[in-house]
C-alpha cells in the first residue's frame, strides 16, 4: 500500500475527482510542455456529466489558462469513469496526446505511466495482515504507522490538521447563499449558535459535530480550501468530529494527529482494495469511507483495542453500503452537505457500539470493503456521480428542468 499522506490532500473544492485531480493533471501537463501555445482538454464520463457543476473547467484553466475544454458524455468503455484527454500544440503542431485518469481523492494516473504515489510504503495488502502484524509485535496501529511512514509523517499531519481546523472556523463564521443556483443557505453558523431549550448533553454534542461538519462541507461547496478525507465530497466528516473532540472534549493535538494517522490507514486500505471514487462506486465509496475512517479515529482517541477499532470501521462502512452518488444539479450540496453531518454522527455511534459487541461480530472490515466495491461496480451508472438518477433526477423533474 502507498503512504497515507496521499489520502489527505489540501486543495480547492468542491470535488477532489473533478477539481483537485484535474487541476493536478493540468499542472503536470503544463510543466511537461511549457513550450505549448494551445491546449485542448476533453472530459469524459462523470467529468463530462457533472464537470460544469463541480467546477472542472475552472480548475483546469487555473493551471492551463486559455485551454479549450470539450465535454464528451457519449464515449463508452472508458478505462476509468473520470477520464481526461490532454492535447498540447505548438504553432499548430501536436506535441502530445495523453489520457489522464482522476481516480479519487485528488489522485491521478497517467495512462501507461507510474506516478510518485505508486511508491509502496506498506507491504501488507489488507487490514487483516496489518492487525496480524500488530498482534505479533504487540504494537498499536499508531506505532505500526510511525515505523513504516517515518518521522516526516507527524509534521505532514500537523499541516493537514491545521488546514482542517481553518476550514471549520471559516465555515462557522460565514453566512449567505452557496453558489451554483440551488439557493442553498449556509447553516453551520446557525447550527453552532442555536441551542434548544433544556438541551441535553447528547443533543449539544450532535449539534456541534453537525455544525463543524456543515462548516467544512459548505466551504467545499464554495470551492474554498479543504482537505480530501478521503475526498472533497466527504471532506467534512473527519474534521467535524475531530474538531469537536479537541475543542469541546479536550483531547490534545498529539492524540488528534494519531487519530488522523489511523483514519488515513483505514482510507488507504479502502483505496487499495476498493475505491474512494463516487464516479466508480457511488457515495458509499466517499461518505462510507469517510465514516469508516472517522470511526477508527474516534476509536483511537478512546484507546480501544485493535479488534474494537476494526469493528468500529466495519460497522461504519457496512451501514453505508449501497449509498448512491446523485448530486442535485451536479453540485456538491444536496444531499452531500447533510450527508457529511449524518456520517460524522454515525461514526461516533459505530465506535460506541463496537465497545460492547466486538467479540460477537461475524464480518471483518476487509469483507465489508470487498462488498462495497462489488456493490459499486454493480450500480447503474446513473447512481455514480452523473446526476442522471435518484435525487438529482427527481428534483430536476419536480422543478420542470
N, C-alpha and C positions, 0 to 999 in steps of 0.2 A: 504494500500500500504506500501511497505518497505521503508527504508531510501534511500535517493538519493545518499548516499555515495557508495552504491553498483552499481550505474550506472557508476561511474568513478573508474577504477582500473588501477594501474601502473603495467606494465609488458612488456614482450618481444613480438614483432610482430612475424609473420605477421597477425595472425588471433586469435582473442580472443576465438573463439569457438574451434579452432584447436591447439592453443599453450597455452594461458593463462589458459583456463579451464582444459585441460588435465594435465598441469603441477600442478595446484592446486589439482586436483583429485589424481594424483600420489603422491604428497607430503603428502596429508592427509592419503592415504592408507599406505604409508611408516611409518608414525607416529603411526598409529594404530597397525601395525605389525612389530615392529623393529627387532623381532627375525627371520623374514623370511630370507632365504638364496637364494631364487629364486622367480622371478615374471614372470607371463605371462599376457600380456595385449592384448586383441583382440579389434580391431577397426571396427565399423560397419557404414553403411550408408555413409553420407558425409565424415566422418572421414576416412573411407576406400577409398573413391574415390579420395579425394584431400589431404589426410593427408601427403603424401610424399612431395608434392609441398609446403604445408603450414608448414612443419617442426614439425609435431606432434611427430614423433619418437624421435627427439632430445629433445623436451620439456619433454616428459615422462622420457627419460633416464637421464635427468638432475636431476630429483627428485628420480628416481629409477635406479641407474647405473646397467648396465648388464641385464636389463629387456628384455625378449623375446617379440617382438612386432609382432602380427599377423594381417593381413588385411582380412576381410571377407566382400566383396562387395555384396554378394548374399543373405544375410539374409533379410527376409521380415517381415512386421508387427512389426517394432521396436517401442518401447514406445516413442522414440524421434529420429530424423534423426542423431543426434550426440550421439551415444551410445557407451560406453566402458565397457569392462568386465575385472575386475581385479581378478587374481587368485594368491594367495600367498602360498609358500611352505616352509616347514622346514624339511630338510633331507628326501625329497620326499613325506612328508605328507602334504595334503592340509589344510591350515589354514583358508582360506576364498575364497569365490566365489561371487563377488559383482559386480552389474551393477551400473554405474555412467553415468549421462547424462550431457553433456556440452550444456547448454540451451541458450547461447548467452551472449555476453558481458563479458565473463570470468566467469560467474556464473555457478555453478554446482549443481546438485541434485543427492543425493544417493538414490537408489531405496528403498522405504518403510521407509525413514527417513526424519525428518525435519532438516533444517540447521539453522545456525545463521542468515542467510539472510531472513528467514521466519518470523522474528520478525516484527510485524506490528507497523508502526510509524504514518501512516495517516489513519484515519477511513474512509475518503472519497474513493469512488471506481472509480471515473472518474473526468474529468476536469470540467464538469458541476457542480458537487457537490462542488468542490473547489471554483469555481467562485461564486456560490451562497453564500457560507460562507463569502468570501471576501467582497461581496457586503453588506451582512447583518452587518458585523462587521466594514465595512468601512476601510478595510486594504488592503495593496498591496500584491502581490504574495510573495514578499521578506519577508514582515512581517509575513505572514502566515507560510512560510517555517521556519523562525527562531523560531517561537513559538513552533512548533512541533519537530523540529530537536534539538534545544538546542544550547548552546554556543560552543560546540565542532565542529560544522559544519564549522565555519569560518576558523579554523586552518586546518581542513582537506582540504577544497577547496584551501587554500593558497598553501598547498603542491602539490595539483593537478595542479594548475596553474603554479607553478614553473617547474614541470616536462614537462608540455606542452610547455612552453617557451624554455626550454632547447632542446626539440626535434626540434623546429623551427630553433633555432640557429645552432645546429649541422648540420641539413639538408642544411641550406643555405651555410655553409662552405665546404660542401663535393662535390666531383666530382667523375666521373668514371662510371662504369657499374654495374647495380644491379645484385645480384646473381640469379642463377636459370636457366640460359641457354637461355633466350629470348634476351639477349644482349640489354636490355633497358637502355639507358643512363639517368643518373640523370639530371634533368632540372631546379631544384629550383634555383641554383646559377645563371644560365643563365637568367632565368626569372627576377630575382631580379635586375640584373645589366644591362639588355637590355632595355634601354629607346629608344623608337621610336622618330624619328624626329618630332618636333612640337606636341608632345604627349599631349593630353588633360588631364585634372584632372581626368575625369571618367576612361579613359584608364589606367592612372597611378594607380588608386585605384584598378581596376580589376587585373592589372598585379601583384601588390604587394600581394593582397589577394591570387591570384593563386600561387605565389612564396612561400608564407608561408605555404599554404596548401600542395603543392608539397613537400616541405621540410619535413614535418611530415610524409606524406604518403611514401616518399622514405626511411625515417628512419625505418618505419614499415616494408617495403619490405626487408630491410636488417636485420630484426629480432632484431633491437635495441629497447631501452626502449621507449615506448609511453604510452598514456593514452587511455583506452577504452572510446569512446564518441559517441554513447554508445558501439561501438565495435572497434576492431583494424582495420577492413576493412574500417571503416568510421572515423578513428581517426584524419584525417587532417582537417575536416570541421570546427569544433568549434575553435580549436586553431588558424587556419588560419585566420578566420575573427576577433576573439577577439585580436589576436596579432596586427593586423592592427589597431583596434580601440584604443588600448592602446599606441602603439609605434608610430603610424602615425597620429592618431586623438587626442591623448592626454587625453583619458579617464583615470581617476585614478584607481589604482588597486582595491580599495574597491568596486568600481562600476563594475569592471570586475568580481569580486567574486560574487556579487549579480546576475550578468547576468548568471554566471555559475550555480548558485543555481536554477534559474528559468528554465534554459535549462535542468538541471537534473530532475526537477519536471516533465517537459514535457516528457522526456525519460522514467521516471518512470510510467507515465500514459500509454504510449505506451506498455511498457514491461508488465504491469499488465493486460491490456485488449486485447493485440495482441501479438506481438513478435518482438524482435530485432535480431533474428537469420536468417541469409541468407540461412541456410540449411532448415529452416522451412518455410520461406515466401519469399525467394528471396531477391534481393538487395534493394527493396523498404523498407524492414524491417531494413536495415542497413543505407544506404545513405538517404532514405526517413526520417527515424527517426532523423538522424544527422542534416538534413536540417531543419526539424521542430524545433529541439532543438536550432539550431543556430539562426533561425528567431525569436524565443521567446527571446533569449539572446539579440539580437540587439534591439528588441522592448523595452526591459527593459532598456537598455542603453539610448535609445531615450526618455524614460519617457512616453511611450504610455499607453493608458488605458487598462483595463482588456479585453474589447471587441476587441480592436485593436491587443493586444498581442495574444489572441486566434486565431484571423483571420490570423495573420501572420503565426502561426504554422500550421493552416489548409491549407492555400494556399501552403505552402512548401511541406506538405505531399501529398496533392491532386495531385500535378503535378509530383510526383514520383510513383504514383500508377502503378503497373504492371511491375516495373523495375526488370529485371531478374538478377540472380547471375550466371554468366557464365565466370569465370576467365580463361584466356588462360593459358594452361599448369598447371592449378591448383595453379598458383602463384597469389599473391595479387598485381598485377602490371598492366595488361591490362584486362579490361578498368578501373581498380579500382582507380589508382592514379589520372588520369584525371577526373574521375567521382567525386572525392572528391572536386577538384577545381571548377567544374561546380556547384556542390551543394552549396558550400560556397557563390558563387556569386548569385545563385538563392535565397538563404536565405535572402540576403540583398534586392533583388528585391521584395521578398514576403513581407518583412516588410514595404518597401516603399509604395507598393500598398495598404497595409492594412490601412495606414494613411487616405487614401481618400475614401475607399469603405467599411469599416467595417459595416456601417449602412445598406448596401444593400445586405449583404450576406444571403444565404439560407441554407448553410451546416455548421454544427457545427464541432469542432475539434473531438469530440468523434465519430461522424458519419463517418468521413473520416478514423479514426483509425480502426473502425469496418470493413470498406470497405477494407482497406489494409489487414487485417487479413484474411477475406474471399477470397480475390484475391490470397493471398499467398497459402492458402490451396488448391485452385483450380488449381494452377500452376502445369504443368507437372514436375515430379521430376528432369528432365534433366536441368531445369532452376533454380534449387535450390542448388547451390554450389556443383555440381557434376562434372562440366566441360564436361558433355556429350552432351550439346546442345548449341545453339546460337553461339556467337562469338568464344567460345572455340572450338566448332566443326568445324566451317568454317575455322578458322585459321589452325587447325590440317589437314584438308583436303587439303588446299592450299599448306601446307608445305610437303604434302605427308607422314605424320606421322601416 
